[in-house]
Amino acid sequence: MKKSILFLLLSIFFLFFVSCSKKVIYEETVYFPNNNWAFENKAVTFTAHFTGSEKPFTVYIELELIGALNVDMFYASFTFILPGGGKTIKPLTFNFITPHEPYIYRKGAPANERIFRLTLYPKKYFSETGNYTFEINQFSNKADNYGIKSMKLKIERLKE
């Protein structure tokens, strides 16, 4: 009887632990010196290792902005490189006037700081095992971009 109760309690604890596990499986932030994504450092690269999975993930980037930017629209390209070398390139548009996704305001952050989130893949599968590379290149102008504090790549497991 005691073994049954112990087994039941351990099972409940295990289910609780698994169901409350973190949804974020990868997160990395690059901070720009002087809150300036300088043109000479126009590429930001992230590398994440995945073990082949049949489960979907959401991939997005977040730009942390401080103050007013000198542009209303910011253009970049996104390159997704598979472990085997295959790649996909797609254009990105950051519309700071009427964003597709709302700004995120951090609790306790100054009023002039906000985070702009852009979903790259709402449902992405990482079926190959190996290192995946995510690269964002700015190409909107040849000027510096003061007001961009950081860029974060975040990958979350989708709820099933």
Secondary structure, DSSP 4 states (H G I P E B T S, - for coil): -HHHHHHHHHHHHHHHHHHTS-SEEEEEEEEPGGGEE-GGG-EEEEEEEE---SSEEEEEEEEEEES--S-SEEEEEEEEE-TTS-EEEEEEEEESSS-SS--B--TT--TTEEEEEEEEEEEEE--S-EEEEEEEEE-S-SS-EETEEEEEEEEEEPP-
